[in-house]
Amino acid sequence: MSSNRATPRRRRGAALESAILDAGWDQLIEAGYGGFTIDAVAARSATARSVLYRRWPTRTALLEAVIRHRGAIDAIEVPDTGSLRGDVLTVLTDFNDRRAGIIGGFAALFGAYFDETGGSPQQLRALFMSDGPKAMETIVERAVRRGDLPAMPPARIVALPADLLRHELFMTMAAVSRETIEEIVDDVFLPLVTRQVGEAETGSSGNQSRAAT
């Protein structure tokens, strides 16, 4: 006698791991760190606990894998508008749209995690962000190659727009307005990066003049 019921497909390898980590993120957002357990994630992903324990022997290991996975699939793309201002505005707007719903709650979600592991928000951010150059680094390096800037500014200045936006998100726990993003770019970052480059050029010219005498 035949059955019309479809046989569930057995997940393996990368597909299984992705399904578990997606379920782990949903569990974390819904229940917080207190409700984030291997048993809960196993049940949510319809997977045996033994499968999870073979890959991630502790809750901390599973949490870090979940955050790393989420960061990889939700990475911010580097824009190419043709101008430094356009690129920075676009990447900050994208960051604001994607992160406003979660970044404000990170501290509350992971308070117990910090207490248990001695970790820090900086470590979680490093897990969430993919390896390789950050978006702002790529944008500014491209501006230098394009001739918008004659030299690479200091790393702290390159990171400043994203740091200021992140601060706004943490402090308000809400999406940042377009006007605030424009203020960060037009009133803080661009004048500062232009001044830094100008000072570097002046210093270089002064050194050359002194060497000539």
C-alpha positions as CSV (number, residue, x, y, z in Angstrom):
1,M,0.0,0.0,0.0
2,S,1.5,3.3,-1.0
3,S,1.5,6.4,1.1
4,N,1.1,10.0,-0.1
5,R,3.1,11.4,2.8
6,A,6.4,12.8,1.7
7,T,9.5,11.4,3.4
8,P,11.4,14.1,5.2
9,R,14.8,14.8,3.6
10,R,17.7,14.0,5.8
11,R,20.0,17.0,6.3
12,R,23.7,16.4,6.2
13,G,26.9,18.4,6.3
14,A,26.7,22.1,5.7
15,A,22.9,22.1,5.2
16,L,22.4,20.5,8.6
17,E,24.9,22.9,10.3
18,S,23.3,25.9,8.7
19,A,19.9,24.8,9.9
20,I,21.1,24.4,13.4
21,L,22.8,27.7,13.5
22,D,19.8,29.5,12.0
23,A,17.6,27.9,14.7
24,G,20.2,28.9,17.3
25,W,19.9,32.6,16.3
26,D,16.1,32.5,16.4
27,Q,16.3,30.9,19.9
28,L,18.7,33.5,21.1
29,I,16.6,36.5,19.8
30,E,13.4,35.0,21.2
31,A,14.5,33.6,24.5
32,G,17.8,35.5,25.2
33,Y,21.0,34.0,26.5
34,G,19.1,32.4,29.5
35,G,16.9,30.4,27.2
36,F,19.8,29.6,24.8
37,T,20.7,26.0,25.6
38,I,21.8,23.1,23.5
39,D,18.6,21.2,24.3
40,A,16.5,24.2,23.2
41,V,18.4,24.7,20.0
42,A,18.3,20.9,19.3
43,A,14.5,20.9,19.7
44,R,14.1,24.0,17.6
45,S,16.1,22.6,14.8
46,A,14.5,19.1,15.1
47,T,18.0,17.6,15.6
48,A,19.3,15.1,18.1
49,R,21.2,16.7,21.0
50,S,24.1,14.3,20.3
51,V,24.5,15.9,16.8
52,L,25.0,19.3,18.4
53,Y,27.3,18.1,21.1
54,R,29.6,16.5,18.5
55,R,30.1,19.8,16.9
56,W,29.8,22.2,19.8
57,P,30.6,20.6,23.2
58,T,29.5,23.6,25.3
59,R,26.8,26.3,25.1
60,T,29.5,28.9,24.7
61,A,31.0,27.2,21.7
62,L,27.5,26.9,20.1
63,L,26.7,30.6,20.9
64,E,29.9,31.7,19.3
65,A,29.3,29.6,16.2
66,V,25.7,31.0,15.9
67,I,27.0,34.6,16.1
68,R,29.8,33.9,13.6
69,H,27.3,32.3,11.2
70,R,24.8,35.1,11.5
71,G,27.5,37.7,10.8
72,A,28.6,35.9,7.7
73,I,25.1,35.7,6.2
74,D,24.3,39.3,7.2
75,A,27.5,41.0,6.1
76,I,27.4,44.6,5.0
77,E,28.3,45.0,1.3
78,V,30.9,47.6,0.4
79,P,29.2,50.2,-1.9
80,D,30.9,51.8,-4.9
81,T,29.0,55.1,-5.7
82,G,32.1,56.8,-7.2
83,S,32.7,59.2,-4.3
84,L,33.9,59.0,-0.7
85,R,30.9,60.8,0.7
86,G,28.5,58.7,-1.3
87,D,30.2,55.4,-0.2
88,V,30.2,56.4,3.5
89,L,26.6,57.5,3.5
90,T,25.5,54.3,1.8
91,V,27.4,52.0,4.1
92,L,26.2,53.7,7.2
93,T,22.6,53.7,6.0
94,D,22.9,50.0,5.2
95,F,24.4,49.3,8.6
96,N,21.7,51.3,10.3
97,D,18.9,49.5,8.4
98,R,20.3,46.0,9.1
99,R,21.5,46.4,12.7
100,A,19.0,48.8,14.3
101,G,16.8,45.9,15.3
102,I,19.4,43.9,17.1
103,I,22.4,46.0,18.2
104,G,20.6,47.8,20.9
105,G,19.5,44.6,22.6
106,F,22.9,42.9,22.4
107,A,24.0,44.1,25.9
108,A,20.8,42.8,27.5
109,L,20.9,39.5,25.6
110,F,24.5,38.7,26.5
111,G,24.8,40.1,30.1
112,A,24.8,36.6,31.6
113,Y,27.3,35.5,28.9
114,F,29.7,38.2,29.9
115,D,29.4,37.2,33.6
116,E,30.0,33.5,32.9
117,T,32.8,33.8,30.4
118,G,34.5,37.1,31.2
119,G,34.0,38.1,27.6
120,S,33.3,41.6,26.2
121,P,31.1,43.2,23.6
122,Q,34.3,43.8,21.5
123,Q,34.9,40.0,21.4
124,L,31.3,39.4,20.3
125,R,31.6,42.1,17.6
126,A,34.8,40.4,16.4
127,L,32.8,37.1,16.0
128,F,30.0,38.8,14.3
129,M,32.2,40.6,11.7
130,S,33.8,38.6,8.9
131,D,37.5,38.3,8.5
132,G,39.4,40.7,6.1
133,P,39.3,44.4,5.6
134,K,36.3,46.3,7.1
135,A,33.9,48.2,4.9
136,M,35.3,51.6,5.9
137,E,38.9,50.5,5.3
138,T,38.0,49.4,1.8
139,I,36.0,52.6,1.1
140,V,38.8,54.9,2.2
141,E,41.5,52.9,0.4
142,R,39.5,53.1,-2.8
143,A,39.2,56.9,-2.3
144,V,42.9,57.2,-2.0
145,R,43.4,55.2,-5.3
146,R,40.8,57.3,-6.9
147,G,42.5,60.5,-5.9
148,D,39.8,61.8,-3.5
149,L,42.4,61.6,-0.7
150,P,46.2,61.8,-1.2
151,A,47.0,59.4,1.7
152,M,45.4,56.9,4.1
153,P,44.2,58.6,7.3
154,P,44.9,57.0,10.7
155,A,42.9,53.9,11.5
156,R,40.9,55.5,14.3
157,I,39.6,58.2,11.9
158,V,38.7,55.6,9.3
159,A,36.7,53.7,11.9
160,L,35.1,56.8,13.3
161,P,31.8,57.0,11.3
162,A,30.9,53.4,12.1
163,D,31.9,53.9,15.8
164,L,29.7,57.0,16.1
165,L,26.7,55.3,14.4
166,R,27.1,52.2,16.6
167,H,27.2,54.5,19.7
168,E,23.9,56.2,18.6
169,L,22.3,52.8,18.1
170,F,23.4,51.6,21.6
171,M,22.3,54.8,23.3
172,T,18.9,55.1,21.7
173,M,18.2,51.5,20.9
174,A,16.4,52.7,17.8
175,A,17.2,53.3,14.2
176,V,19.2,56.5,13.6
177,S,17.7,59.3,11.5
178,R,19.0,60.2,8.0
179,E,19.9,63.6,9.3
180,T,22.1,62.2,12.0
181,I,24.0,59.9,9.5
182,E,24.6,63.0,7.3
183,E,25.9,64.9,10.3
184,I,28.3,62.1,11.1
185,V,29.6,62.2,7.5
186,D,29.5,65.9,6.6
187,D,30.2,67.6,10.0
188,V,32.6,65.1,11.6
189,F,34.2,62.6,9.2
190,L,34.8,64.5,6.0
191,P,36.2,67.7,7.7
192,L,38.4,65.6,10.0
193,V,39.8,63.3,7.3
194,T,40.5,66.4,5.1
195,R,42.2,68.2,7.9
196,Q,44.3,65.1,8.8
197,V,45.4,64.7,5.2
198,G,46.2,68.4,4.9
199,E,48.3,68.4,8.0
200,A,50.2,65.4,6.7
201,E,50.9,67.2,3.4
202,T,52.0,70.4,5.2
203,G,54.3,68.4,7.4
204,S,55.8,66.6,4.5
205,S,56.3,69.9,2.6
206,G,57.9,71.5,5.6
207,N,60.3,68.6,6.0
208,Q,61.3,68.8,2.4
209,S,61.9,72.6,2.7
210,R,64.1,72.1,5.8
211,A,66.0,69.4,4.0
212,A,66.6,71.6,1.0
213,T,68.1,74.3,3.2
